[in-house]
Amino acid sequence: MICAIPLSKTGLRDELGWRFDGSGSYSVKSGYRLLQTESCVNAGGAADMSPGLSQFFSESIANSWKEWLSPTFLCLSFKHKKALIVTFSAVWYACNKLVHEGLKPVFSNTLSFIVASLKETELLLDHASRSPPLPQAKWIAPPENVVKVKFDSAFSLQTRQSVSGVICRDIEGMVLVACSFLHALVRDAFMVEALLFFQALVFAQELGFTRVLFEGDSRTII
């Protein structure tokens, strides 16, 4: 067969090719997936996945999609549900590559993506289980006969615009009144906070509140 291949007449230069990616080019992601696949195969991870994948394809062919997916997914354990979702994502990604970019999917790349994603998910779940819970912010009620006015804003440096909001609550946390403001030609975030605090003062005065507790996230303004 080698002797029957005609020699090139154009003198093309030799190029390096990476057979573990459909594009033929090496990337850190494809190398990482290859290493994850090899480590999982050596540890027996790929062997555990093969029966589930074979059952998935056989069941999907034997039954209609709607009749098979819902009851099968509900009966699976959390580990197998996760594997099924990642498999769907990998197959969908490979199909999109074929349809929109004309890149023929390589089975080893798809398998590498599945194995690497499952392993990364396990690491993230393990890290999350060990991390201490984040403290949750709790609203503190104002004293009796005092209205609490909370104000905050968002600022865009590119457009020099800001959007601000003010909300007033009583001791029971009930919203008495709320409003929002749009500002243009704002110089910086400090100016936004100062302008918002002034508007909150005017807003509370116009509503007739005499005992007011203001709350914001700018210590310089407060």
Phi, psi and omega in degrees: 000322180296321180292337182274350180281122181290146178285149180286140179260355183263348179069049180291147179279147176291141180230149177278140180232144179250107188282354182268007176224142184296333179281345181083000182250142180281143173218159179299324180295316179294323177294321179294318179296321180296316179296320179294322179294315181297320180292326180287323178294319178295329180270358179090012182290322181291328180293327179288334184275333186300314179299321179295319179293319179295321178294323179300311182291321180293318180292321181293330178282321184290321183245166176288161186296313184291323182287334184267320192292308187298306181293326180293317181295321181292332182275348183282157173284171181298321180297316181285329174298317179297317179295323180291319180295316178296323179295316176303316181297318181293318180294319179296318178298317180295321178295319178295322176299320181290317185285314188267332183243352179072017179269120181288126182292143177253131184299322182295324178292317179296317178295321178297319179297317181296311183296315181295321180293318179295319180292321179294323177296320178298319178296320180293319179294321179294320178293321180293325180290333180271339182286142178291148179296143179286141178293133181268136179290135181237132180285132181256124182289148178281169176296170182294141181064024177238136178262132179261122181251115179255131180227147179203163184209163174234139187230135176248117182288330182291315183266352182059039179236156178218151175236127184236154179221146179229134179224137182244131180231155176263192184293335179271359180087004179288138179282119179276315181196154179211153179205167179223155182226146174242125182241143177240159178058045178268135187283311184207179182292326179298320179294324178298312181296319180295318179294322180292319179297320178297318180292327177294321176297313180295321181297314179294323179292318180294331179278352177087017178282125181261330178245106189230140174243115183267144181222125178213178182254013179247108181292331180294319182286314184295000000 
